[in-house]
Amino acid sequence: ATFPVTLSEDGNTLTIKAGDSKAKPWIHHIVIRNSKNIVLDSLAIFSDPADTDASKEGVQTKGDNAIEMDIDHATQGSSWNELNTKGYVENANIVIQNCMIGSDGFTGAHISSYDGITFKNNDFESVFDNGTSNSITWGASLKLMYCKNIKFIQNNFRGDHATLLWIQEVQNMLVMNNVFWNTNKFLAGDGDRNPAAMR
């Protein structure tokens, strides 16, 4: 499978799209950082294979995010409560459509400090073989923090997390005609993990 990269005639929009509509090429761990005008279309985007580091008490060092989108790398190492001081990537015009997005770690997609993202007709799936307690409780199929002007249209969410779509400090969001399916795989009998489609 191929995924040609094209630039629009006006030079403003970068598109990465499968060359064959029937075959979604696999891409591991896409990072979009402080960038605008990008279209991801008909791709299979997955986290790196899980790799548990015994020296870090079972914390997964790979497999965390299939898509990572933020304003700068420093936000990943700082307290999430400080993200609102970073500002936004204004009018980002990011479109992710017709993609399979999967992870066996903390989140399928982890997005912060972006203004203007559309998710349309995607399949999100975050499934654990050996999930850590922190990942199950605080992770999500898709996690949005300090974002605005976000659209979710006709997507499918499936996962083992306590939350499928995590929304924190998000402004002006549309969620329309989506399907949410929580497997409850790790939640039975645990009062601290109440499953939710959106939280």
N, C-alpha and C positions, 0 to 999 in steps of 0.2 A: 504494500500500500504506500501511497505517496501523499504528502500534504504540502502542496506548493504554497509559498508565501507571496502574496501580491500586494501591491501598493495602489491605492485608488488614483484615478487620473489627476485629481487635484493634489495628490501627494500627502493627503491628511490622514488616511485610514489604512492600517495594516491588517490584512486578512490572512489567517492560517486556516485552510479548509482542506478536507480530504479530497484527493483527486478522484476517488471512486466513491460514489454515494452509498454503495452497498458494503464497503469495507472501511471501518473506522481505524486508522492507524493509532497505535499505542504511543503515548508520550508520558514520561515519568516526571512528575513534580514540576509544574510550570510556575515560574515566579514572575509576577508583573509588579514592578516597583516604580512608583511615581511616573506612570505612563498613561497616555490617552489614546483614544481612537483606535481600538483594537477589536477585531472580530475573531472569535474562535468558533469554528463551525464543523460539525460532523467528525469530531475527534474522540478517542478514548483516552481519557486523562486519569492516570493512577499515581498514587504515592509510590515512593521507592519501596522495595520489599522490606518488611519489618525486620528490625535487627535489635535485639535486646542486649543492652550493655550491663553485664552483671555488676560492674563497679558503681553503677548508678541505681542500685536497688531495683532492678527490673524495669527502669524507665526506657521506653522505646526511643532509640536514637534515629531510626528511619521509619518510614511508613506514616509519618504524621499528617502531611497535607498533600493532596493531589494538586491543588491550586493555592498559591500564597499570593495575596495582593495587599500591599500596604504602601505608605507614603515614603518610608525609609526603613532600612534594615534595623535601625536602632529600636524601633517600636517592638520588635520581636523580643528584645531583651529587657524591656522596661515594664513597669507595672501597667496593666491594661487600663487602670484608672487614670493614667497620665496621657492616654491617647488623645483626649479632647484638646490637649495643648498643642498638638501637632498640626492642626488645621486639616484641610481636605485637598485631595486632587480634584479641583473644580472642573465640572462639565467633562468628566472623563470619557463618556461615550464608549463604554466597554460593552460588547454584546457577546454572550456565550450561549450558543444554541445548537440543538441537535447533537449534544455530546453525552457520552457516558463518563461520569466522574466518580471514581471510587477510591477508597482508602481503607487500610486496616489499622489506622492509628487514631490520633486525636480528632482530626476533622477531615472531611472530604475537601472542603474549601474553607480557608480562613482569610477573611477580608476585613480590613480596617481603613478608616480615613479616606473613603472614596465617595464621590458625588457623581451619580449617573451610571448605573449598571443595569443591564437587562439580561435576565436568564429566561430562555424560552425553549420548551420542548427538550429538556435534558433529563437524564436518569442519574440521580444521586444515590450511591449506595456505600455505606460505611459498615463493614462487617468485621468483627473481631474473631480471630482464632484464639488469641491469648491477650485479651485486653486488660490493661491496668485499671485499677479502681478509679484513679484520677481521670483517665481518658473516658471511661464509660460515663462517669458522673458529670464531668465538665466539658466533654467534647460534644460534637454534633456532626450530622451529615454536612451541614453548612453553618458557619458561624459568622455573623455580621456584627461589627462593633464600631460605633461612631461613624456611621455612613448616612447618606441621604439620597433621596430620589432613586429608589431601587424598585425594580419590577420583577416579579416572578409569575410567569404565564405558562400554564400547561406543562409543569415539571412533575416528575415522580420522585418522591423521597422514600428511601427504605434504609433502615439501619438498626444497629444494636445499642446505640447510645440512649441515654435517658431522654435526650432531646433531639429531634430531627432538624429543626430550623431554629437556631439560637439567634435572638434579636436583642441587642443591647445598645441603648442610646442611638437608635436609628430614627431618622425623620423622613416622612413622606414616602411610605412604602406601599406598593400594590401587590397583593397576593390573589391571583385569580385562576381558577380551574386547575388547581394542583392536587395531587394525590399523595397522602402521607400514610406510611405503613411502618409502625414500630414493632419489631420482632419480640420485644420484652425478654430477650434471651438471658440477660443478666439481672433482671429486676425482680424476679419473683421472691417474695418474702423480705424484701429490703425496703423498709419504710423511708430511707433517705433518698431513694431514687424513684420518684414518681414519673412515669413516662409521659411525654407531652409531644404533640406534633410541632407546636411552636411554644417558645418560652421567652 
